[in-house]
Amino acid sequence: MKLDILAFGAHPDDVELGCGGTIAKEISLGKKVGIVDLTRGELGTRGSVEIRNSESEIASQILGVSVRENLDMRDGFFINDEEHQMKIIQMIRKFQPEIVLCNAIADRHIDHGKGSKLVSDACFLSGLRMIETSLNGEKQEVWRPKVVYHYIQWKNIEPDFVVDISQFIDVKMESILAYSSQFYDPNSKEPESPISSKNFLDSVKYRAQDFGRIVGTSYAEGFTVERYLAVNSLGNLI
């Protein structure tokens, strides 16, 4: 299955938090979008792998993605080496996305920065014909995405561009709340974590509101880039 956009996250819920609104918007415009989670989030303070698996399925349905896969890398301990790069390359060549979205380049959680560099490096390597991969016994064709964009997570990194998600903020928040084990629940008996507070959940919506305010819309999501942005004409900017 060829996808227009493939979004990678170090953990289930990373993609929803970072770019759920953008994904929902692109799908509404007819784009095919998939998600690949690197780990099961098994080191998370709250919930369990089984619960996170169920939550990610619900979130995927809310967003309307075409496919979601998990590479079962070790939460907290995966590294940017050949073995892990080859797993990413297989996914890139399998889905042949034009655009790849991935973790923030630097963040509070060490997996976010590691995942960001791992995916970015694999996107380049995936275009080299001397690197051979196969999937289900069939040789894969080389493929390199046109662009790699990094969504913003815990840290308030200055975006290089923002996407207006004003009509999709509710979908974004619904997909996040699908991970009910992870986020604010006043009745939960689980241990507290940095992302389980009401303040954190409020901050996700506030950041989108603040990005939107700056560009004259209600809500927006921010991204950083690896190369110059280009537009066909000034009229393409809002």
C-alpha positions, 0 to 999 in steps of 0.5 A: 500500500502506497501512502502519501504520509507516514508518521513515526512515533517512538511511543504510541500517543507521540503521533497523536500528541504531536501531529494528530490534527494535521493527520486528520486534516490531510486524511479529510483532503483525501490523503492516505496516512499511516503510523508506525510506532517504534516501541510499545511504550512498555516502560510507561509509568501508567497502564500496560502494553496490552492497554496501550495496544488497545488504546492505539487501535482506538486512536487510529480509528478516530484519526482514520489512518489507513494502517498502523504498525509497531516495530517492537523496539525496546522502549528506552533502549533502542539505538540508531544502528544498522539493525534499527535503521533497516527496520525503518527502511523496510517500512519506508520502502513498504509504504513509499510515503512522499512525506515522513513525520517524526519525533521532535529533534530534541526533547525531555524523553530520550527516545524522542530525540533518538527516534527523530535521528533514527528515522531521519537517517533511515529516510536517507539510507532508504534511497540508496540502491546498494542497500538491499531489503526484502519483506515477506520474501520479496525484494523491495524497491528503493524509496526516499521520501521527498521531505522529513518534518519533525513535530513538536512535543514536550519542549517549546521548540520554535516551529519552522512552519505551522499547519492550521488545524482549527477544524480538527482540534476536537479530533486531535484531542479525542485521539489523545484521550483515547489513551485514557491510561496515560492522561489526566483522570481524577479518578485514576489510581495509577501513579502520577507522571509528567503527562498525567496532570491536567496541566499537561493536557491543557497545555497541548490544546493551549499550544495549538491555540497559541500557534494558531493565534500567531498566524491568525487562526484558531488552532495550529500544529508546528513542525521543524524542517531539515531543509529550506521550505519552498512554495510555488508562489507567495499566494500559497502562504496564509 
